[in-house]
Amino acid sequence: MRAPCVRSLTKVLSLLFSIDTLHKPVAILDGLVRLSCFTMKTSLLHTGRTAFGENPELYDLARPPYPVQIMSIIERHCPVRNAPIFEIGPGTGKASSMLLQKKPSELTGIEPDPRLAAYLRHLPGMNVLPCAWEDALLPHDHYDLGIAATAFHWLPQIPSLQKIQQTLRPGGWWAMWWNVFGDPENPDDFHLATTDIFRSLTPQSQQDATKPFSLKTEDRTRDLLTTGFENISSHRLHWTMDMSSDQVCALAMTFPQVTRATPEKQKGILQELTRITEEKFGGCVTRHFLTPLYLGQKPLRRKP
């Protein structure tokens, strides 16, 4: 799958930051740094579960969509139409929108950030519980499908999966996936050209870290097995997206290592990303992304 290159975020930035016109690239950079200052404060005061709600509109625009193939894979196992579904950590509703297009009988989102929970009200047909997954009161043995999209790494794995087991009906399905912004199996030229920029933001002790949480297939599979899921499968969806310098910078400002940097450092990073995109790639880069997807089924019968 290839998503098209969008040339400007100025309209959204104008809306968010009350700027009538943004003609110069530096104005866009200033706006993005202002967004990050808000996000950085939130990250320091709260856990990652509530780190992205300060400016939902810009965060939603900055983050790429999920591959459409995800729904096709899920529906091989569990039809979504007329199904009761719950979603953990829907955020700005990217995955929720995909589900609602399939017309489930019920979609309940459990969103711990009250700002994002309020933002999700723009999605007709979605019921939002503004609380943490641990505190959510849901009926047992009720849902055909539960999902989490780029969210489940914020939760304690075993107790959370155990609660999911209780919530699903016998034979119900659980699906979790993540967008990885840089395919380690097929790195693109822009990724290679900017590796040192992001590497400089990572502590030395973490620079040689192993795979991201979402790509640790053995760990994710073991957790599902430990909590009683059956028919477990994993999938890796490789896809590309063409991105303008504005899109590159906006996405970068949603990365934790960037939001934790000082405003001066952030502006320097955005200027360098813009320079590389414009000078080396003609203003539009083709990024290689990866989406790992995991599925598991609750047993039809309780094991003795």
MOZISUL-V58982 format. One line per field, one symbol per residue. phi: phi as a letter, one per 40 degrees, with the letter a starting at -180 (. if undefined). psi: psi as a letter, one per 30 degrees, with the letter a starting at -180 (. if undefined). burial: I if it has 24 or more other C-alpha atoms within 12 Angstrom, else O. Layout:
phi->???
psi->???
burial->???
This chain:
phi->.bcccbcabcccccccbfbcbbcbdcccccccccdccccccccccbcccbcbccbdccccccccccdccdccccccbadcdgccbbbcgcgcgccdccccccgccabbbbbcccccccccccccgbcbbcacdcccbbccfbccabbabfacccbcccccccccdccccdgcbbbbaacbcicccaccccdccbdcccccccddcbcbccdcdcccdccccccccccgcbfcabbbbcabacbccccdcccdcccdccccccdcccccccccccccccccbggabbcbbbbcbbbabcdcbccc
psi->kkklkkfkgeeeeeeeghkekifkeeeeeeeeeeeeeeeeeeeefllffgfgfeieeeeeeeklllkffeeeeeffejkekgkkklkkhfcggeeeeeefffilfkjkkjjfjfeeeeefffjkgkkkjilleffkjlklhekekklkjhfffflkeeeeeeeeeeeklkflkkkklkkjijjffikleeeefgefefeffkkefffglallefgieeeeeeeeeeggllhklkkjjkllkkkleeeeeeeeffkefefflleeeeeeeeeeeeeeeeefggfkkjkjlkjkkkklkkkekkk.
burial->OOOOOOOIIIOIIOOOIOOOOOOOIOIIIIIIIIIIIIIIIIIOOOOIIIIIIIIIIIIIIIIIIIIIOIIOIIOOIIOIOOIIIIIIIIIIIIIIIIIIOIOIOIIIIIIIIIIIIIIIIOIOOIIIIIIIIIOIOIOOIIIIIIIIIIIIIIIOIIOIIIIIIIIIIIIIIIIIIIIIIIIOOOOIOIIOOIOOIIOOIOOOOOOOOOOIIIIOOOOIIOIIIOIIIIOIIIIIIIIIIIIIIIIIIIIIIIIIIIIIIOIOIIIOIIIIIIIIIOOOOOIIIIIIIIIIIIIIIIIOOOOO
